[in-house]
């Protein structure tokens, strides 16, 4: 059997004799990519498959209602990435559907100097002279840059 080029990584590989249509090499990440593409194609083409997958996910979620909450707690980088992607989607969507935090975001949008995450002194605006009496040290995290 001849040499072929892997559809995922592009490396050459020797085709298995019993799989004439083989397009991916045997590396585990390429096999994972093959299954991922197969599933994506299947989901876009096959309404029954799509419905079955959705139902299975729903059933699984009913058995594990707190899975995602725990997952997010133990994977802050996942949560941060999701937040960034949601922010990007919100930006593309524009101001048509403001989120609950829409008002705050509008303010940030119009601010000339962007605020960065960090520790700040928070001093309530009252009369002069008493301002320093109640000062707070606060940590702020920028969730979304508009
Ligand atoms: Zn490969």
Backbone and ligand atoms as CSV (ligand in chain L), in Angstrom:
chain,resi,resn,atom,element,x,y,z
A,1,UNK,N,N,0.832,-1.195,0.000
A,1,UNK,CA,C,0.000,0.000,0.000
A,1,UNK,C,C,0.864,1.240,0.000
A,2,UNK,N,N,0.358,2.316,-0.560
A,2,UNK,CA,C,1.190,3.495,-0.771
A,2,UNK,C,C,1.277,4.415,0.429
A,3,UNK,N,N,2.110,5.410,0.283
A,3,UNK,CA,C,2.229,6.442,1.305
A,3,UNK,C,C,1.141,7.475,1.053
A,4,UNK,N,N,0.661,8.038,2.140
A,4,UNK,CA,C,-0.350,9.088,2.029
A,4,UNK,C,C,0.011,10.235,2.945
A,5,UNK,N,N,-0.684,11.336,2.753
A,5,UNK,CA,C,-0.461,12.499,3.609
A,5,UNK,C,C,-1.661,12.657,4.548
A,6,UNK,N,N,-1.365,12.793,5.841
A,6,UNK,CA,C,-2.438,12.876,6.846
A,6,UNK,C,C,-3.251,14.153,6.657
A,7,UNK,N,N,-4.590,14.020,6.675
A,7,UNK,CA,C,-5.474,15.174,6.477
A,7,UNK,C,C,-5.472,16.119,7.672
A,8,UNK,N,N,-4.927,15.662,8.799
A,8,UNK,CA,C,-4.897,16.529,9.979
A,8,UNK,C,C,-3.532,17.189,10.144
A,9,UNK,N,N,-2.467,16.380,10.280
A,9,UNK,CA,C,-1.154,16.960,10.588
A,9,UNK,C,C,-0.298,17.177,9.343
A,10,UNK,N,N,-0.659,16.540,8.228
A,10,UNK,CA,C,0.100,16.734,6.996
A,10,UNK,C,C,1.327,15.844,6.865
A,11,UNK,N,N,1.610,15.054,7.888
A,11,UNK,CA,C,2.747,14.129,7.798
A,11,UNK,C,C,2.413,12.972,6.850
A,12,UNK,N,N,3.461,12.377,6.306
A,12,UNK,CA,C,3.261,11.190,5.495
A,12,UNK,C,C,3.016,9.977,6.392
A,13,UNK,N,N,2.211,9.057,5.916
A,13,UNK,CA,C,2.016,7.818,6.686
A,13,UNK,C,C,1.761,6.679,5.719
A,14,UNK,N,N,1.994,5.471,6.176
A,14,UNK,CA,C,1.734,4.296,5.356
A,14,UNK,C,C,0.322,3.819,5.615
A,15,UNK,N,N,-0.438,3.754,4.558
A,15,UNK,CA,C,-1.845,3.376,4.647
A,15,UNK,C,C,-1.973,1.940,5.130
A,16,UNK,N,N,-2.935,1.686,5.962
A,16,UNK,CA,C,-3.192,0.315,6.409
A,16,UNK,C,C,-3.875,-0.452,5.273
A,17,UNK,N,N,-3.473,-1.678,5.158
A,17,UNK,CA,C,-3.937,-2.463,4.010
A,17,UNK,C,C,-5.448,-2.643,4.008
A,18,UNK,N,N,-6.012,-2.807,5.221
A,18,UNK,CA,C,-7.450,-3.105,5.294
A,18,UNK,C,C,-8.317,-1.836,5.306
A,19,UNK,N,N,-7.686,-0.651,5.229
A,19,UNK,CA,C,-8.464,0.600,5.226
A,19,UNK,C,C,-8.043,1.453,4.032
A,20,UNK,N,N,-8.560,1.097,2.849
A,20,UNK,CA,C,-8.106,1.798,1.652
A,20,UNK,C,C,-8.464,3.289,1.641
A,21,UNK,N,N,-9.484,3.660,2.401
A,21,UNK,CA,C,-9.900,5.067,2.371
A,21,UNK,C,C,-9.258,5.897,3.481
A,22,UNK,N,N,-8.285,5.311,4.176
A,22,UNK,CA,C,-7.672,5.998,5.317
A,22,UNK,C,C,-7.099,7.350,4.914
A,23,UNK,N,N,-7.455,8.386,5.661
A,23,UNK,CA,C,-6.985,9.736,5.359
A,23,UNK,C,C,-6.165,10.342,6.483
A,24,UNK,N,N,-6.172,9.668,7.643
A,24,UNK,CA,C,-5.487,10.223,8.807
A,24,UNK,C,C,-4.446,9.227,9.300
A,25,UNK,N,N,-3.339,9.742,9.807
A,25,UNK,CA,C,-2.329,8.856,10.368
A,25,UNK,C,C,-2.809,8.334,11.723
A,26,UNK,N,N,-2.002,7.517,12.362
A,26,UNK,CA,C,-2.487,6.841,13.567
A,26,UNK,C,C,-2.191,7.612,14.854
A,27,UNK,N,N,-1.580,8.788,14.745
A,27,UNK,CA,C,-1.329,9.572,15.971
A,27,UNK,C,C,-2.666,9.855,16.660
A,28,UNK,N,N,-2.639,9.789,17.989
A,28,UNK,CA,C,-3.907,9.896,18.714
A,28,UNK,C,C,-4.574,11.250,18.475
A,29,UNK,N,N,-3.774,12.334,18.357
A,29,UNK,CA,C,-4.423,13.633,18.131
A,29,UNK,C,C,-5.048,13.718,16.741
A,30,UNK,N,N,-4.482,12.989,15.779
A,30,UNK,CA,C,-5.069,12.995,14.438
A,30,UNK,C,C,-6.327,12.145,14.390
A,31,UNK,N,N,-6.343,11.053,15.158
A,31,UNK,CA,C,-7.544,10.239,15.243
A,31,UNK,C,C,-8.659,11.008,15.947
A,32,UNK,N,N,-8.274,11.770,16.966
A,32,UNK,CA,C,-9.247,12.600,17.663
A,32,UNK,C,C,-9.817,13.648,16.696
A,33,UNK,N,N,-8.931,14.234,15.896
A,33,UNK,CA,C,-9.365,15.229,14.913
A,33,UNK,C,C,-10.297,14.606,13.880
A,34,UNK,N,N,-9.979,13.368,13.456
A,34,UNK,CA,C,-10.842,12.657,12.504
A,34,UNK,C,C,-12.246,12.484,13.087
A,35,UNK,N,N,-12.311,12.031,14.351
A,35,UNK,CA,C,-13.624,11.837,14.981
A,35,UNK,C,C,-14.349,13.167,15.174
A,36,UNK,N,N,-13.569,14.211,15.530
A,36,UNK,CA,C,-14.177,15.524,15.726
A,36,UNK,C,C,-14.815,16.012,14.421
A,37,UNK,N,N,-14.107,15.866,13.301
A,37,UNK,CA,C,-14.633,16.300,12.001
A,37,UNK,C,C,-15.835,15.454,11.586
A,38,UNK,N,N,-15.727,14.146,11.865
A,38,UNK,CA,C,-16.842,13.271,11.524
A,38,UNK,C,C,-18.093,13.717,12.265
A,39,UNK,N,N,-17.937,13.982,13.572
A,39,UNK,CA,C,-19.070,14.361,14.413
A,39,UNK,C,C,-19.653,15.693,13.960
A,40,UNK,N,N,-18.778,16.650,13.646
A,40,UNK,CA,C,-19.231,17.966,13.208
A,40,UNK,C,C,-20.050,17.847,11.922
A,41,UNK,N,N,-19.536,17.036,10.999
A,41,UNK,CA,C,-20.225,16.811,9.732
A,41,UNK,C,C,-21.581,16.153,9.976
A,42,UNK,N,N,-21.549,15.123,10.841
A,42,UNK,CA,C,-22.763,14.383,11.160
A,42,UNK,C,C,-23.812,15.305,11.795
A,43,UNK,N,N,-23.386,16.138,12.727
A,43,UNK,CA,C,-24.312,17.052,13.398
A,43,UNK,C,C,-24.945,18.028,12.420
A,44,UNK,N,N,-24.171,18.442,11.409
A,44,UNK,CA,C,-24.709,19.432,10.481
A,44,UNK,C,C,-25.601,18.785,9.425
A,45,UNK,N,N,-25.452,17.443,9.199
A,45,UNK,CA,C,-26.179,16.786,8.126
A,45,UNK,C,C,-27.371,15.960,8.592
A,46,UNK,N,N,-27.284,15.450,9.822
A,46,UNK,CA,C,-28.214,14.402,10.249
A,46,UNK,C,C,-29.057,14.891,11.430
A,47,UNK,N,N,-30.316,15.229,11.150
A,47,UNK,CA,C,-31.182,15.805,12.179
A,47,UNK,C,C,-31.459,14.796,13.300
A,48,UNK,N,N,-31.587,13.496,12.950
A,48,UNK,CA,C,-31.824,12.483,13.984
A,48,UNK,C,C,-30.637,12.383,14.928
A,49,UNK,N,N,-29.459,12.350,14.327
A,49,UNK,CA,C,-28.238,12.287,15.142
A,49,UNK,C,C,-28.181,13.494,16.070
A,50,UNK,N,N,-28.488,14.666,15.504
A,50,UNK,CA,C,-28.458,15.912,16.285
A,50,UNK,C,C,-29.433,15.820,17.455
A,51,UNK,N,N,-30.647,15.353,17.201
A,51,UNK,CA,C,-31.664,15.254,18.252
A,51,UNK,C,C,-31.246,14.237,19.316
A,52,UNK,N,N,-30.692,13.092,18.862
A,52,UNK,CA,C,-30.231,12.081,19.810
A,52,UNK,C,C,-29.117,12.613,20.702
A,53,UNK,N,N,-28.190,13.326,20.099
A,53,UNK,CA,C,-27.076,13.879,20.867
A,53,UNK,C,C,-27.574,14.890,21.893
A,54,UNK,N,N,-28.508,15.731,21.465
A,54,UNK,CA,C,-29.055,16.748,22.373
A,54,UNK,C,C,-29.783,16.087,23.531
A,55,UNK,N,N,-30.570,15.032,23.226
A,55,UNK,CA,C,-31.313,14.324,24.272
A,55,UNK,C,C,-30.351,13.651,25.244
A,56,UNK,N,N,-29.302,13.050,24.702
A,56,UNK,CA,C,-28.319,12.381,25.555
A,56,UNK,C,C,-27.629,13.390,26.470
A,57,UNK,N,N,-27.314,14.546,25.912
A,57,UNK,CA,C,-26.687,15.580,26.734
A,57,UNK,C,C,-27.620,16.053,27.845
A,58,UNK,N,N,-28.902,16.191,27.472
A,58,UNK,CA,C,-29.888,16.626,28.469
A,58,UNK,C,C,-29.987,15.608,29.596
A,59,UNK,N,N,-30.077,14.321,29.230
A,59,UNK,CA,C,-30.172,13.271,30.255
A,59,UNK,C,C,-28.937,13.281,31.143
A,60,UNK,N,N,-27.768,13.404,30.510
A,60,UNK,CA,C,-26.531,13.409,31.278
A,60,UNK,C,C,-26.533,14.578,32.250
A,61,UNK,N,N,-26.983,15.741,31.752
A,61,UNK,CA,C,-26.988,16.938,32.596
A,61,UNK,C,C,-27.958,16.798,33.760
A,62,UNK,N,N,-29.067,16.091,33.547
A,62,UNK,CA,C,-30.013,15.865,34.639
A,62,UNK,C,C,-29.396,14.980,35.726
A,63,UNK,N,N,-28.544,14.046,35.302
A,63,UNK,CA,C,-27.885,13.185,36.292
A,63,UNK,C,C,-26.717,13.887,36.979
A,64,UNK,N,N,-26.151,14.900,36.337
A,64,UNK,CA,C,-24.980,15.612,36.889
A,64,UNK,C,C,-25.234,17.115,36.897
A,65,UNK,N,N,-26.234,17.555,37.695
A,65,UNK,CA,C,-26.643,18.967,37.587
A,65,UNK,C,C,-25.556,19.956,38.011
A,66,UNK,N,N,-24.633,19.525,38.875
A,66,UNK,CA,C,-23.636,20.490,39.345
A,66,UNK,C,C,-22.280,20.343,38.660
A,67,UNK,N,N,-22.241,19.527,37.611
A,67,UNK,CA,C,-20.965,19.278,36.959
A,67,UNK,C,C,-20.308,20.560,36.459
A,68,UNK,N,N,-21.054,21.349,35.692
A,68,UNK,CA,C,-20.433,22.519,35.051
A,68,UNK,C,C,-20.058,23.593,36.049
A,69,UNK,N,N,-20.842,23.761,37.090
A,69,UNK,CA,C,-20.485,24.714,38.130
A,69,UNK,C,C,-19.157,24.348,38.764
A,70,UNK,N,N,-18.996,23.057,39.083
A,70,UNK,CA,C,-17.727,22.591,39.662
A,70,UNK,C,C,-16.586,22.711,38.671
A,71,UNK,N,N,-16.887,22.375,37.431
A,71,UNK,CA,C,-15.852,22.442,36.408
A,71,UNK,C,C,-15.338,23.865,36.280
A,72,UNK,N,N,-16.254,24.818,36.228
A,72,UNK,CA,C,-15.841,26.216,36.099
A,72,UNK,C,C,-15.019,26.664,37.295
A,73,UNK,N,N,-15.403,26.169,38.494
A,73,UNK,CA,C,-14.651,26.547,39.694
A,73,UNK,C,C,-13.225,26.022,39.653
A,74,UNK,N,N,-13.072,24.814,39.129
A,74,UNK,CA,C,-11.734,24.214,39.155
A,74,UNK,C,C,-10.946,24.505,37.886
A,75,UNK,N,N,-11.546,25.192,36.906
A,75,UNK,CA,C,-10.831,25.534,35.667
A,75,UNK,C,C,-10.995,27.017,35.355
A,76,UNK,N,N,-10.346,27.870,36.141
A,76,UNK,CA,C,-10.522,29.317,35.925
A,76,UNK,C,C,-10.099,29.776,34.525
A,77,UNK,N,N,-9.127,29.087,33.931
A,77,UNK,CA,C,-8.683,29.512,32.587
A,77,UNK,C,C,-9.776,29.238,31.542
A,78,UNK,N,N,-10.542,28.158,31.774
A,78,UNK,CA,C,-11.674,27.854,30.899
A,78,UNK,C,C,-12.727,28.952,31.021
A,79,UNK,N,N,-13.019,29.326,32.257
A,79,UNK,CA,C,-14.009,30.370,32.514
A,79,UNK,C,C,-13.561,31.694,31.895
A,80,UNK,N,N,-12.272,32.002,32.038
A,80,UNK,CA,C,-11.755,33.264,31.491
A,80,UNK,C,C,-11.864,33.272,29.972
A,81,UNK,N,N,-11.546,32.136,29.354
A,81,UNK,CA,C,-11.603,32.046,27.891
A,81,UNK,C,C,-13.046,32.215,27.406
A,82,UNK,N,N,-13.968,31.537,28.089
A,82,UNK,CA,C,-15.390,31.669,27.750
A,82,UNK,C,C,-15.842,33.114,27.854
A,83,UNK,N,N,-15.401,33.769,28.934
A,83,UNK,CA,C,-15.814,35.147,29.152
A,83,UNK,C,C,-15.307,36.016,28.009
A,84,UNK,N,N,-14.042,35.809,27.616
A,84,UNK,CA,C,-13.483,36.589,26.512
A,84,UNK,C,C,-14.265,36.359,25.225
A,85,UNK,N,N,-14.594,35.081,24.971
A,85,UNK,CA,C,-15.329,34.779,23.748
A,85,UNK,C,C,-16.720,35.397,23.775
A,86,UNK,N,N,-17.351,35.368,24.969
A,86,UNK,CA,C,-18.677,35.982,25.088
A,86,UNK,C,C,-18.577,37.487,24.881
A,87,UNK,N,N,-17.532,38.091,25.415
A,87,UNK,CA,C,-17.318,39.532,25.225
A,87,UNK,C,C,-17.171,39.843,23.740
A,88,UNK,N,N,-16.410,39.009,23.033
A,88,UNK,CA,C,-16.206,39.229,21.597
A,88,UNK,C,C,-17.536,39.114,20.855
A,89,UNK,N,N,-18.351,38.100,21.228
A,89,UNK,CA,C,-19.659,37.953,20.585
A,89,UNK,C,C,-20.532,39.170,20.874
A,90,UNK,N,N,-20.491,39.630,22.124
A,90,UNK,CA,C,-21.291,40.811,22.479
A,90,UNK,C,C,-20.867,42.017,21.655
A,91,UNK,N,N,-19.548,42.165,21.467
A,91,UNK,CA,C,-19.059,43.302,20.685
A,91,UNK,C,C,-19.551,43.211,19.250
A,92,UNK,N,N,-19.481,41.994,18.669
A,92,UNK,CA,C,-19.943,41.829,17.285
A,92,UNK,C,C,-21.431,42.124,17.163
A,93,UNK,N,N,-22.162,41.699,18.202
A,93,UNK,CA,C,-23.604,41.864,18.194
A,93,UNK,C,C,-23.979,43.339,18.355
A,94,UNK,N,N,-23.083,44.104,18.939
A,94,UNK,CA,C,-23.336,45.519,19.130
A,94,UNK,C,C,-24.288,45.767,20.277
A,95,UNK,N,N,-24.913,46.906,20.281
A,95,UNK,CA,C,-25.736,47.306,21.424
A,95,UNK,C,C,-27.196,46.928,21.233
A,96,UNK,N,N,-27.480,46.052,20.261
A,96,UNK,CA,C,-28.876,45.716,20.008
A,96,UNK,C,C,-29.517,45.011,21.185
A,97,UNK,N,N,-28.770,44.047,21.766
A,97,UNK,CA,C,-29.305,43.327,22.908
A,97,UNK,C,C,-28.393,43.526,24.108
A,98,UNK,N,N,-28.600,44.587,24.861
A,98,UNK,CA,C,-27.696,44.812,25.982
A,98,UNK,C,C,-27.842,43.716,27.040
A,99,UNK,N,N,-26.744,43.288,27.592
A,99,UNK,CA,C,-26.754,42.285,28.650
A,99,UNK,C,C,-27.098,42.981,29.964
A,100,UNK,N,N,-27.346,42.218,31.035
A,100,UNK,CA,C,-27.637,42.862,32.318
A,100,UNK,C,C,-26.545,43.830,32.752
A,101,UNK,N,N,-25.313,43.550,32.349
A,101,UNK,CA,C,-24.205,44.435,32.715
A,101,UNK,C,C,-24.012,45.530,31.675
A,102,UNK,N,N,-24.988,45.671,30.805
A,102,UNK,CA,C,-24.866,46.601,29.682
A,102,UNK,C,C,-24.537,48.022,30.066
A,103,UNK,N,N,-25.142,48.486,31.141
A,103,UNK,CA,C,-24.932,49.879,31.533
A,103,UNK,C,C,-23.483,50.108,31.941
A,104,UNK,N,N,-22.968,49.193,32.747
A,104,UNK,CA,C,-21.578,49.328,33.172
A,104,UNK,C,C,-20.637,49.275,31.975
A,105,UNK,N,N,-20.967,48.377,31.036
A,105,UNK,CA,C,-20.115,48.246,29.862
A,105,UNK,C,C,-20.131,49.517,29.024
A,106,UNK,N,N,-21.306,50.162,28.942
A,106,UNK,CA,C,-21.397,51.400,28.187
A,106,UNK,C,C,-20.440,52.432,28.765
A,107,UNK,N,N,-20.412,52.511,30.093
A,107,UNK,CA,C,-19.495,53.452,30.729
A,107,UNK,C,C,-18.056,53.138,30.356
A,108,UNK,N,N,-17.719,51.843,30.432
A,108,UNK,CA,C,-16.352,51.438,30.115
A,108,UNK,C,C,-16.053,51.753,28.656
A,109,UNK,N,N,-17.051,51.610,27.828
A,109,UNK,CA,C,-16.893,51.843,26.402
A,109,UNK,C,C,-16.501,53.284,26.138
A,110,UNK,N,N,-17.133,54.177,26.894
A,110,UNK,CA,C,-16.901,55.589,26.639
A,110,UNK,C,C,-15.689,56.133,27.375
A,111,UNK,N,N,-15.166,55.362,28.313
A,111,UNK,CA,C,-14.007,55.850,29.049
A,111,UNK,C,C,-12.828,56.007,28.094
A,112,UNK,N,N,-12.108,57.123,28.253
A,112,UNK,CA,C,-10.978,57.356,27.358
A,112,UNK,C,C,-9.776,56.533,27.786
A,113,UNK,N,N,-9.584,56.450,29.104
A,113,UNK,CA,C,-8.463,55.662,29.608
A,113,UNK,C,C,-8.995,54.325,30.087
A,114,UNK,N,N,-8.548,53.234,29.541
A,114,UNK,CA,C,-9.051,51.938,30.017
A,114,UNK,C,C,-8.568,51.660,31.438
A,115,UNK,N,N,-9.429,51.061,32.200
A,115,UNK,CA,C,-9.091,50.677,33.569
A,115,UNK,C,C,-8.519,49.275,33.523
A,116,UNK,N,N,-7.472,49.030,34.261
A,116,UNK,CA,C,-6.948,47.673,34.284
A,116,UNK,C,C,-7.249,47.010,35.623
A,117,UNK,N,N,-7.226,45.692,35.618
A,117,UNK,CA,C,-7.444,44.941,36.843
A,117,UNK,C,C,-6.353,45.270,37.842
A,118,UNK,N,N,-6.701,45.250,39.099
A,118,UNK,CA,C,-5.686,45.509,40.111
A,118,UNK,C,C,-6.314,45.930,41.422
A,119,UNK,N,N,-5.479,46.403,42.327
A,119,UNK,CA,C,-5.920,46.836,43.641
A,119,UNK,C,C,-6.035,48.361,43.636
A,120,UNK,N,N,-7.143,48.851,44.130
A,120,UNK,CA,C,-7.409,50.287,44.099
A,120,UNK,C,C,-7.829,50.783,45.480
A,121,UNK,N,N,-7.614,52.077,45.696
A,121,UNK,CA,C,-8.208,52.736,46.865
A,121,UNK,C,C,-9.557,53.269,46.432
A,122,UNK,N,N,-10.553,52.924,47.180
A,122,UNK,CA,C,-11.899,53.410,46.878
A,122,UNK,C,C,-12.278,54.419,47.953
A,123,UNK,N,N,-12.474,55.650,47.535
A,123,UNK,CA,C,-12.782,56.720,48.490
A,123,UNK,C,C,-14.151,57.296,48.130
A,124,UNK,N,N,-15.119,57.148,49.014
A,124,UNK,CA,C,-16.445,57.694,48.709
A,124,UNK,C,C,-16.378,59.207,48.535
A,125,UNK,N,N,-17.130,59.704,47.592
A,125,UNK,CA,C,-17.158,61.146,47.379
A,125,UNK,C,C,-18.152,61.756,48.363
A,126,UNK,N,N,-17.611,62.489,49.325
A,126,UNK,CA,C,-18.460,63.214,50.278
A,126,UNK,C,C,-17.869,64.606,50.390
A,127,UNK,N,N,-18.008,65.176,51.526
A,127,UNK,CA,C,-17.398,66.488,51.724
A,127,UNK,C,C,-15.879,66.379,51.772
A,128,UNK,N,N,-15.171,67.455,51.456
A,128,UNK,CA,C,-13.716,67.434,51.586
A,128,UNK,C,C,-13.342,67.288,53.056
A,129,UNK,N,N,-12.257,66.647,53.329
A,129,UNK,CA,C,-11.808,66.505,54.711
A,129,UNK,C,C,-12.210,65.186,55.330
A,130,UNK,N,N,-13.417,64.709,55.046
A,130,UNK,CA,C,-13.807,63.429,55.633
A,130,UNK,C,C,-13.555,62.269,54.667
A,131,UNK,N,N,-13.121,62.593,53.488
A,131,UNK,CA,C,-12.926,61.553,52.482
A,131,UNK,C,C,-11.993,60.452,52.971
A,132,UNK,N,N,-10.903,60.851,53.622
A,132,UNK,CA,C,-9.914,59.845,54.013
A,132,UNK,C,C,-10.381,58.994,55.186
A,133,UNK,N,N,-11.446,59.435,55.839
A,133,UNK,CA,C,-11.922,58.699,57.000
A,133,UNK,C,C,-12.396,57.290,56.611
A,134,UNK,N,N,-13.102,57.221,55.515
A,134,UNK,CA,C,-13.487,55.871,55.107
A,134,UNK,C,C,-13.006,55.581,53.687
A,135,UNK,N,N,-11.888,54.965,53.680
A,135,UNK,CA,C,-11.284,54.586,52.417
A,135,UNK,C,C,-11.254,53.060,52.386
A,136,UNK,N,N,-11.482,52.512,51.221
A,136,UNK,CA,C,-11.475,51.059,51.102
A,136,UNK,C,C,-10.395,50.638,50.123
A,137,UNK,N,N,-9.787,49.541,50.421
A,137,UNK,CA,C,-8.882,48.927,49.453
A,137,UNK,C,C,-9.701,47.847,48.751
A,138,UNK,N,N,-9.830,47.971,47.434
A,138,UNK,CA,C,-10.657,47.012,46.693
A,138,UNK,C,C,-9.841,46.392,45.562
A,139,UNK,N,N,-10.172,45.177,45.271
A,139,UNK,CA,C,-9.594,44.523,44.099
A,139,UNK,C,C,-10.622,44.552,42.989
A,140,UNK,N,N,-10.192,45.019,41.838
A,140,UNK,CA,C,-11.095,45.042,40.694
A,140,UNK,C,C,-10.547,44.154,39.614
A,141,UNK,N,N,-11.463,43.423,38.998
A,141,UNK,CA,C,-11.050,42.610,37.863
A,141,UNK,C,C,-11.858,43.050,36.650
A,142,UNK,N,N,-11.157,43.450,35.603
A,142,UNK,CA,C,-11.828,43.819,34.369
A,142,UNK,C,C,-12.323,42.531,33.715
A,143,UNK,N,N,-13.628,42.410,33.580
A,143,UNK,CA,C,-14.194,41.186,33.012
A,143,UNK,C,C,-14.256,41.255,31.488
A,144,UNK,N,N,-14.357,42.468,30.992
A,144,UNK,CA,C,-14.642,42.608,29.585
A,144,UNK,C,C,-14.138,43.964,29.128
A,145,UNK,N,N,-13.326,43.976,28.099
A,145,UNK,CA,C,-12.940,45.270,27.569
A,145,UNK,C,C,-13.798,45.549,26.356
A,146,UNK,N,N,-14.526,46.622,26.428
A,146,UNK,CA,C,-15.480,46.920,25.367
A,146,UNK,C,C,-14.765,47.456,24.130
L,1,ZN,ZN,ZN,-1.559,12.969,11.388
